Amino acid sequence: MVENLKGKLGALFQNESNNFKGDATDWRLLGQERDGLLLVGWTLSADHTARTCIGAFDYASNCLQVLHVLDSLVHVVQASVSHSRQLLGYVVKEVKEEEAYRACLAQLGPHGATEQPLGARSTHQTLVQFLYRRKDRSAAEKLVHLVHQEHIVLQQLTRVETEDGNWEPGDAESLVQAFTWAQWDPEHQCLYYIHYRRAAASVEGEGGEEVAPTLTCLQFHDHLPHETVLNIPLNLPQLPRAGEALCALYEDDPIPLRAHNCSLDLQVVCDSTGVVCICHHYLYQPFRSPQEAAREADATSTVHFAYSVTLLHHGCVIHCVMPGIPWARARAMKPTFALHGDHHLVVYAPGLFTHLLDVGLSHEPCCHVLLSPVLAGVPASACRLVPLLGPAGEGPLLTVDLGSLDLVPLAVGGGHLADAFRHASSLDNRLAILHYFLVHRHDADMVAELLMPLAERPLDLSAARLLQEALVGGAYASVLRSLPSDAAALVALLPFSTVVAAPELQVKADKQSVSVTQQTLWNTAMMLLSPGQRLVPYRADMWTQLWEHLARHGGKEHARFQPSQVADKLMVSLVCYQPEALSRSSTPLSPGTSLVGSGALADLASLAGRKASADALPFPEVESCTASKQEHVISVNLRELSMHLLKGAAGRQTPMHVHVVATRYVSAQLETSRLLCQLLCRSAAVDARLQQERGFPLVDQLDEGRRLVLFHLLERYHYAVGSLAFPLPQGFTSFFTYLGYRALPRPAFLQYLQRSVLELHVDALKAIFADVEDSREGVRWKLRLLLQLPRSRAKRLLNQWAHPVSLMLRAREHALAVLSGLEGTQAARARPAAPRSRPAPLYSRGLAAFPSADRLSPLDTFLDLLTAKDRVQEPDAELAFSSPFHNRTQAPWHHVPA
C-alpha cells in the first residue's frame, strides 16, 4: 500500500506540535541520517507570515520533532543534524540575479537557536553532513562541507564548557581541492568523489600531461583519522573531461546525498558484505548518416537509454542499453538503483522496465532478469524513486518518490517473477527466473509451479534447456545448503547454472529489449587498500571483506566444473559399456552404501518439499542386470569431479574436503534427477501415489493421449540428463522404452532404437515380445528388434522365445559353432562329468534335444558327415552357414517364413 509522506507529516504536526500555531504546507525532504532519521522541511503560515521549519522524522517510531524554525521564508534544499541533536547544518538556495548556495550552522538549545554562516556564498552546489559516532559521546562534532568543483572541508566543532554550552568551530581540514562528483554514504560513513589526477607514465618523459578521472573513497572512523581505501581509474561513457562543464544545472536531490550537476548521473550502491556497485546512467544518440537524419527530421527524436554498473567485487562492468526512447521521456526519467536482497541489484526505470542484475558474491554475474514496467504496489505516476535506509532484512525495500513524497515499497515478488516466466518470449529470461528460485530463494514449490505447465506444450524446444537449468541449479543449491563451513571454498568450482556470462546478449520482456554486454576490469584488488595497510590492521569492515573476496577470486581462478566433460567421456565409455560384465561392488554409490550423511539427504528432501522415498516414481527403481548404467555414470562423475576439485583447490583444501564435496554433489545429482522425473510425471497426470499399478502395467492402463504427453516430457528429460551426464533413476530406461513402444508407431519406435534414444533391456523386450502376437508380421517385428541388441543379450532372449523360428536360428548358430570348431571336442573336454540321469523328452528340450556332447544325436551325425565332406572337397554354396549375430545386415531370419 502506497502511503503519502506529506499527509503523514501534516497529521503528526497537528497532533504533536501544539506550540506552533498555523498551517504546515510545502513539505519536502532535506536529508537522511545513518540511523534512518529523515530531515524534512515545511512552510509554517500563521498571522499572515510564513516561516521555514526544519524537523526530524523517525519512520520507525512515527515521531516528528521540530528542530529549528527560521525567522523568514527561505528555500532550504538540504540539511543534516548531529548525533547529539544539538547542531544543525542546512543549505539555503537563493535565487536573485543568479542561483547561489549559502551554508549555515545552527546551535540548538532549550532557549532557542543561534546561527552562524559556514563558508562563503557560492554559485556551485553546496552540501553539509555531520559524521555519525557509534559509541563516542565526546564534546566534539565533525562536519563535512562540500562545494562542487571547489573543495571538500572537514570542520571540527568543539563544545565550550560554559553555562550556555556553545559550540566553537575548530580547525578545518581540507580533504579535496577540486572534484567533479561526490556522494556521501551515511550507512558506512564514507565519502566517494571523482577527481582528476595525472596518469602514470609508462615511459619516462611520456604521458605526464594527461589527466584521468579517478574515483576515490575516504573512510571515516569514530576516533581515528580518515583514510583513503579506494582509488579506481574510471572509463565511463560520456564522463566529462577535466575543466569541462557540460551542464550547469543542479537538481538538489538530498537522497542520496550527492554533489553533482546534470552532466553526470552517477551513484554508488554498496553493502556491508563487500558488494560495491558503481551505477552510471546516461543518454546518447547513435550515429546517423545525413540521409537518415533528413528522413527522421520530422519524426520524434529518440535516444538510447543506457546505464553501466561496475561491479568491483567481481572485477567487471555490465553495460545495458535500451534503444528507441523518445527524448522528452528519457530526459525526465531517472532510474532507481538499489540492492534487492543479498544477491541482486534492482534497476527500476519508470514506465520502461525493471531489471534484476545478479550481482551477489556467491557466483559470477550472468543470470539477469528483465521484467515488465508494472510492479505490484508501484503507482504509474512514480517518476523518481530513491531508497531509504531501514532495518536490514525487514520487509520490502522502502523508497520515496521525490516528486510526490509517496512512500513506495519496491519489491519484486515471486508472483511477479512467475507471471514474467509464463509470458516471457526470451529463453534467457526464463532461465534466469528459474535460477533465481532454485539458487537464491530455495523455493521448491515455485519451481514446481513453473515447470508444471511444460505438459501443456511437451514439444516446446526450450523445455530441455529449462530442465537442464533445473538439474544444475537444483544440485548446486542442495550442495550449498548441506556443506560444512570448512569446505565451502570448493563451492566456487561447482557448476551453478547453464547460463554463461556471454560478451553480449539480448534480454527481453514483453516488447522491451535490453542489450547487455559485459567487460572485465584489470586487477581490481590493486586499487584497494589491503587489510594490513589499514589504520587498524585486519579490522573487519566492508573494505576488508571486498579485498579478501577479490584476493580469493580476482586472480586467475580455476574454471568451474563442466558437466560436458563427463558427457564427452561417457560417449566413449558407454560404447564399450557391458552391464552384464560389471559388478556392483566396483561402483561408488551401491545400494546400502551411504556416501553422505542423513543431514545432506534431509536437506535435499526439504528442498523438494517432501521426504525422499523409493516409491515416488511411477516405476520400480530396480535393474535386471548385475550392475546398472546409473552406477557407471555416477562413478565417472565422482572420479572426474574429484580430480577437478583437487586441481582447483591447489593445496588449500584437504583430500577429505574434496571427497566430501564430490560425494555430496554426485548424490545431489542423483536426487535432483529423481525429483525432476517425479515432477514431470505428475505434470502429465501420472502420480505414483494415486496409481495402483507401477511400471509396465501402469503404461498399459494409460490412455493414448497421456502416454504421448508423458513420453515427450520424458524424452526432453532424457536428453537433458544425458547431455549433462547426470544419472538416471534405476528402472527409468526400461520404463521409458516400454512407454515409447506403446506411444509411438512401430517405424518411429525403431528409429528411436537406432538413434540410441531408447534402449532394449531384457525386461522391456520380454514385455514387448509378450505383447506382440506370433503372426507373420509379429515374428518379423520381433526379429528386427533382436537385430538392435548386442550378441549376448540377443542370445539370452532368443533362448527364452518359445517359437519354431527361435529353434531354427539357434540350430543354425549351433551348426556354425560345430563347423568352425568352437564346439565339439573342446566343449566336451571342458564340461565336467555328470551322473547319468533319465533324459527329458525330446519335444520339451528344444535345441538341447541335440547336445553336441551326445554323439548319437541326428544333428551331430549330420554335422560329422558335413565335416568329413569338407575335408574331401569344398562344401556346396547352399550349405554355407553364417551367424545371425555377426552380420546384422544379412541375418538369415530375414527370409524365414513365419
C-alpha positions, 0 to 999 in steps of 0.5 A: 500500500502506497502511503503519502509522506506529506499527509503523514507529516501534516497529521503528526504536526497537528497532533504533536506540535501544539506550540506552533500555531498555523498551517504546515504546507510545502513539505519536502525532504532535506536529508537522511541520517545513518540511523534512518532519521529523515530531515524534512522541511515545511512552510509554517503560515500563521498571522499572515507570515510564513516561516521555514521549519526544519524537523526530524522524522523517525519512520520507525517510531512515527515521531516528528520533532521540530528542530529549528524554525527560521525567522523568514521564508527561505528555500532550504534544499538540504540539511543534516543534524548531529548525533547529539541533536544539538547542531544543525547544518542546512543549505539555503538556495537563493535565487536573485540575479543568479542561483547561489548556495549559502551554508549555515550552522545552527546551535540548538538549545532549550532557549532557542537557536543561534546561527552562524554562516559556514563558508562563503556564498557560492554559485556551485552546489553546496552540501553539509553532513555531520559524521555519525559516532557509534559509541563516542559521546565526546564534546566534539562534532565533525562536519563535512562541507562540500562545494562542487568543483571547489573543495571538500572541508572537514570542520571540527566543532568543539563544545565550550564548557560554559553555562550556555554550552556553545559550540566553537568551530575548530580547525578545518581540514581540507580533504579535496581541492577540486572534484567533479562528483561526490556522494556521501554514504551515511550507512558506512560513513564514507565519502566517494568523489571523482577527481582528476589526477595525472596518469602514470607514465609508462615511459619516462618523459611520456604521458605526464600531461594527461589527466584521468578521472579517478574515483576515490573513497575516504573512510571515516572512523569514530576516533581515528583519522580518515583514510583513503581505501579506494582509488579506481581509474574510471572509463565511463561513457560520456564522463566529462573531461577535466575543466569541462562543464557540460551542464550547469544545472543542479537538481538538489536531490538530498537522497542520496546525498550527492554533489553533482550537476546534470552532466553526470548521473552517477551513484554508488550502491554498496553493502556491508558484505563487500558488494560495491556497485558503481551505477552510471546512467546516461543518454546518447544518440547513435550515429546517423548518416545525413540521409537518415537524419533528413528522413527522421527530421520530422519524426520524434527524436529518440535516444538510447537509454543506457546505464553501466554498473561496475561491479568491483567485487567481481572485477567487471562492468555490465553495460545495458542499453535500451534503444528507441526512447523518445527524448522528452521521456528519457530526459525526465526519467531517472532510474532507481538503483538499489540492492534487492536482497543479498544477491541482486541489484534492482534497476527500476526505470519508470514506465520502461522496465525493471531489471534484476542484475545478479550481482551477489558474491556467491557466483559470477554475474550472468543470470539477469532478469528483465521484467515488465514496467508494472510492479505490484504496489508501484503507482504509474505516476512514480517518476523518481524513486530513491531508497531509504535506509531501514532495518536490514532484512525487514520487509520490502525495500522502502523508497520515496518518490521525490516528486510526490513524497509517496512512500513506495515499497519496491519489491519484486515478488515471486508472483511477479517473477512467475507471471514474467516466466509464463509470458516471457518470449526470451529463453534467457529470461526464463532461465534466469527466473528459474535460477533465481528460485532454485539458487537464491530463494530455495523455493521448491514449490515455485519451481514446481509451479513453473515447470508444471505447465511444460505438459501443456506444450511437451514439444516446446524446444526450450523445455530441455534447456529449462530442465537442464537449468533445473538439474544444475541449479537444483544440485548446486543449491542442495550442495550449498545448503548441506556443506560444512563451513570448512569446505565451502571454498570448493563451492566456487568450482561447482557448476551453478547454472547453464547460463554463461556470462556471454560478451553480449546478449539480448534480454527481453520482456514483453516488447522491451529489449535490453542489450547487455554486454559485459567487460572485465576490469584489470586487477581490481584488488590493486586499487584497494587498500589491503587489510594490513595497510589499514589504520587498524590492521585486519579490522573487519569492515566492508573494505576488508571483506571486498579485498579478501573476496577479490584476493580469493577470486580476482586472480586467475581462478580455476574454471568451474566444473563442466558437466560436458566433460563427463558427457564427452567421456561417457560417449566413449565409455558407454560404447564399450559399456557391458552391464552384464560384465560389471559388478556392483561392488566396483561402483561408488554409490551401491545400494546400502552404501551411504556416501553422505550423511542423513543431514545432506539427504534431509536437506535435499528432501526439504528442498523438494518439499517432501521426504525422499522415498523409493516409491515416488516414481511411477516405476520400480527403481530396480535393474535386471542386470548385475550392475546398472548404467546409473552406477557407471555414470555416477562413478565417472562423475565422482572420479572426474569431479574429484580430480577437478576439485583437487586441481582447483583447490591447489593445496588449500583444501584437504583430500577429505574436503574434496571427497566430501564435496564430490560425494555430496554433489554426485548424490545431489545429482542423483536426487535432483534427477529423481525429483525432476522425473517425479515432477514431470510425471505428475505434470502429465497426470501420472502420480505414483501415489494415486496409481495402483499399478507401477511400471509396465502395467501402469503404461498399459492402463494409460490412455493414448493421449497421456502416454504421448504427453508423458513420453515427450516430457520424458524424452526432453528429460532424457536428453537433458540428463544425458547431455549433462551426464547426470544419472538416471533413476534405476528402472527409468530406461526400461520404463521409458522404452516400454512407454515409447513402444506403446506411444509411438508407431512401430517405424518411429519406435525403431528409429528411436532404437537406432538413434540410441534414444531408447534402449532394449533391456531384457525386461522391456523386450520380454514385455514387448515380445509378450505383447506382440502376437506370433503372426507373420508380421509379429515374428518379423517385428520381433526379429528386427528388434533382436537385430538392435541388441548386442550378441549376448543379450540377443542370445539370452532372449532368443533362448527364452522365445518359445517359437519354431523360428527361435529353434531354427536360428539357434540350430543354425548358430549351433551348426556354425559353432560345430563347423568352425570348431568352437564346439565339439571336442573342446566343449566336451573336454571342458564340461565336467562329468555328470551322473547319468540321469533319465533324459527329458523328452525330446519335444520339451528340450528344444535345441538341447534335444541335440547336445553336441556332447551326445554323439548319437544325436541326428544333428551331430551325425549330420554335422560329422558327415558335413565335416568329413565332406569338407575335408574331401572337397569344398562344401556346396554354396547352399550349405554355407552357414553364417551367424545371425549375430555377426552380420546384422545386415544379412541375418538369415531370419530375414527370409524365414517364413513365419 
